[in-house]
Amino acid sequence: MRKFLLWPVALLLSTLASTTSAQSAYPTKPVRLVVGFAPGGAADYVARTLGDALAKSLGQAVVIENKAGAGSSIAAEMVAKSPADGYTLLIASPSSISVNPALNPKLGYKPSDLKPVTKVTSSPLVIAANLESGITSIKDLIAVAKKNPGKLNYATSGNGSAPHLGAALFCLVAGVEMTHVPFRGGGPAIQSLVAGDTQITFGTPPSVLPWVTSGRLKGLAVSTREGTPLVPDLPGMREAGLPDYNIEFWYGFFVPAATPQPIVQKIFDATRVALQQPSVKAALVREGTEVSLSSSPAQFSAFLVNDEKFWVRLVKEAAVKIE
């Protein structure tokens, strides 16, 4: 009888020892980093810029996987439902964590299904126009939009994305009406703008700046109140004539909610090492974004509490809906 009672205890101790050993050995195989947008956009660029450096600091390959659609909700749901073993990571912006849940209560995941690891970058948006639109400044954009309510089409990386919310805030502050045309990522959105199918974009710097630099699009301004060295050739909104407008966005790493804290800490530590590499910093700055590392997973979680309030309030005040 005594042996029978001791057996479950021994089994439990053995299981705990095995789990602890697996956590301390992590990682022992390649890690998947899931991007919720098509290749060519900011999330994809940041993921690929960090991928090699993160692989070196983890000691395992990092495989980038694009799961585009539904404003990155498809990727977020996939990661939320993946095994909580540290081998599936999500790179996400406010769209996955705050905006989409506020827009669509029927999503297949909740923000609490994802555990924050760290913020990795922050950026302004870039407002740009098709060359044939004749719009060369923010003042032009406002004048044309007021003269033709709803007739200007603006392209973004998807419903609920930071560019979508940035444009919605612009319409609210400037008192104009434009029509949203969502795509499955920043790359396809910019292609529509270059082709003239849309006239304006509120895009991420990696998506927009190469086209502005090559003269294929007209850059109007960055979305922050003041200008930034990240995009030195474009004015901030104060200089551009709309000083009450200000918005920027971030990307961060998340894992399934049940991921053990020792594994979360290992991912955080490896990400910190990767982001400290001069080559990574330089590559991000070239594309108009910069390193913005949290001090710890707990600090990132605390940041998200207040950040969510901003995005949810914006969804309500700008009456943003899923097109």
Buried (B, 14 or more C-beta within 10 A) or exposed (E): EEEEEEEEEEEEEEEEEEEEEBBEEBBEEEBBBBBBBBBBBBBBBBBBBBBBBBBBBBEBBBEBBBBBBBBBBBBBBBBBEBEBBBBBBBBBBBBBBBBBBBBBEEBBBEBEBBBBBBBBBBBBBBBBBBBEBEBEBBEBBBEBBEEEEEEBBBBBBBBBBBBBBBBBBBBBBBEBEBBBBBBBBBBBBBBBBBEEEBBBBBBBBBBBBBBBEEEBBBBBBBBBBEBBEBBEEBBBBBBBBBEEBBBBBBBBBBBBBEBBEEBBBBBBEBBBBBBEBEEBBEBBBEBBBBBBBBEBBEBBEBBBEEBBEEBBEBBEEBEBEEE
